[in-house]
Amino acid sequence: MKMKTAIIYATHHGTTETVAKQIQQQLLPQQVELINLAHNKQPDISTYDRIVVGSSIHAGKNQTVVQKFCSKNMPELLQKQIGLFLCCLNEKEFEQSMANAYPEILRNHAFDIQLMGGEYKMDRMNFIERFLVKKIAGVTQSQSLINYNNINNFVKSLRK
Ligand SMILES: Cc1cc2nc3c(=O)[nH]c(=O)nc-3n(C[C@H](O)[C@H](O)[C@H](O)COP(=O)(O)O)c2cc1C
């Protein structure tokens, strides 16, 4: 069956978009639309069979625009196939980050939920972000820690 899918996401420094594009490329790209909530805050989701929502954690929280999108569209989202993913790097907080990012009712409804790791992009950070990342994570150089294995597993569950 042909499934029309939207990957709806928000990103600070581009990693969530990189992950969204990876997922799109591994599915049939022409059947998957990428929607960045920074450019389209109220996308019409009525034409999609399946919605993937992606966001990232900064200082313990994911993007407000994603939280608002989920709460505004909850009744419709619960009528569709839903996949959720999150980019974040603090392993100790993975479970809590996921719980903070997406409402329980949506997590329970989702066919798959994955943590995709993340990246530190020093060139995209402002002074305060660089200071925080150094202080909290001890990171002073750019690093890519995207979990491609989890992306593959997510795509496998989308293909089922
Ligand atoms: C200023 C800053 C704060 C962050 N805070 C957290 C955090 O609280 N927990 C966490 O797991 N990861 C944290 N991260 C890591 C991000 O989740 C990671 O960089 C992710 O790839 C960002 O994705 P994005 O570019 O799509 O926003 C932080 C990163 C930055 C730059």
The ligand as a MOL file (V3000), in Angstrom:
LIG
                    3D

  0  0  0     0  0            999 V3000
M  V30 BEGIN CTAB
M  V30 COUNTS 31 33 0 0 0
M  V30 BEGIN ATOM
M  V30 1 C 23.0910 24.6900 24.2220 0
M  V30 2 C 22.8010 23.2270 24.1110 0
M  V30 3 C 22.0820 22.5810 25.1140 0
M  V30 4 C 21.8180 21.2030 25.0220 0
M  V30 5 N 21.1180 20.6140 26.0340 0
M  V30 6 C 20.8880 19.2850 25.9830 0
M  V30 7 C 20.1700 18.6480 27.0300 0
M  V30 8 O 19.6960 19.2600 27.9810 0
M  V30 9 N 19.9910 17.3080 26.9410 0
M  V30 10 C 20.4660 16.5690 25.8880 0
M  V30 11 O 20.2680 15.3610 25.8740 0
M  V30 12 N 21.1280 17.1590 24.8620 0
M  V30 13 C 21.3420 18.4970 24.8740 0
M  V30 14 N 22.0070 19.1110 23.8500 0
M  V30 15 C 22.4140 18.3230 22.6790 0
M  V30 16 C 21.4220 18.5340 21.5210 0
M  V30 17 O 20.2450 17.8100 21.7620 0
M  V30 18 C 22.1090 18.0980 20.2210 0
M  V30 19 O 23.1130 19.0510 19.9310 0
M  V30 20 C 21.1660 17.9280 19.0580 0
M  V30 21 O 21.8750 17.3420 18.0000 0
M  V30 22 C 20.5760 19.2420 18.6150 0
M  V30 23 O 19.7520 19.0160 17.4930 0
M  V30 24 P 19.2390 20.2170 16.5800 0
M  V30 25 O 20.4300 20.8080 15.8760 0
M  V30 26 O 18.2950 19.5840 15.6180 0
M  V30 27 O 18.5480 21.1950 17.4720 0
M  V30 28 C 22.2790 20.4650 23.9010 0
M  V30 29 C 22.9810 21.1230 22.8830 0
M  V30 30 C 23.2410 22.4790 22.9640 0
M  V30 31 C 24.0040 23.1620 21.8560 0
M  V30 END ATOM
M  V30 BEGIN BOND
M  V30 1 1 1 2
M  V30 2 1 2 3
M  V30 3 2 2 30
M  V30 4 2 3 4
M  V30 5 1 4 5
M  V30 6 1 4 28
M  V30 7 2 5 6
M  V30 8 1 6 7
M  V30 9 1 6 13
M  V30 10 2 7 8
M  V30 11 1 7 9
M  V30 12 1 9 10
M  V30 13 2 10 11
M  V30 14 1 10 12
M  V30 15 2 12 13
M  V30 16 1 13 14
M  V30 17 1 14 15
M  V30 18 1 14 28
M  V30 19 1 15 16
M  V30 20 1 16 17
M  V30 21 1 16 18
M  V30 22 1 18 19
M  V30 23 1 18 20
M  V30 24 1 20 21
M  V30 25 1 20 22
M  V30 26 1 22 23
M  V30 27 1 23 24
M  V30 28 2 24 25
M  V30 29 1 24 26
M  V30 30 1 24 27
M  V30 31 2 28 29
M  V30 32 1 29 30
M  V30 33 1 30 31
M  V30 END BOND
M  V30 END CTAB
M  END
